[in-house]
Amino acid sequence: AREMSANSYFEDAVRAVLLRWTALNLAVSNNWGEGDSAMKRESLVQQIVGGFAQGKSVDPSEVEAFLDEYLVSQFATEADDDSPYEVSHLVCKLFDLIRAGQLDEAQSLLKAPAASLDACVQESSDDEVDSDENSEMQEEDVPSQREPDTVSLTAEQQADLDDGWGVVVRTNKGRRKELSAMDQS
């Protein structure tokens, strides 16, 4: 079997990174933008790989700016979670490792599990409350197959909730969970 070229290995690595990027996966799975979401993701792979075609390292901040712009222009969304920063740095690190022939190290960076989209929720504005209430009622009718997360609050966090503030905590399974005073009723 012929070994993969560094370029095709890098292309596969970029594709693997993008398949693990939650913000992009939400945009693709929900078909945000003007449709053809899967083709847009593949186009993003090709454009990133093309940006490294000269065989020289690219500044991660340039890749980050490109990713931010691409999400806005192609999917009409913004990633407010610094994920474009993380993705851009990972892509640049992978390029440097693959170019240096350190394929085992590059492969180990790609072994991180992909995030599940099941835990993702869409933030709503006040004018969307009615439709969200309906979808919450429908979700309550469906029995959950996932074991519920339990949360332990400190006295300070409980006081914040009692005062009407929201609190972000880690659940018993290590997930982040945002609580509000309304969740406590």
Salt bridges, closest charged atoms under 4 A:
GLU11 OE2 - ARG15 NH2 2.92
ASP12 OD1 - ARG15 NH1 3.18
GLU42 OE2 - ARG15 NH2 2.63
ASP96 OD1 - ARG99 NH2 3.55
ASP149 OD1 - ARG175 NH1 2.82
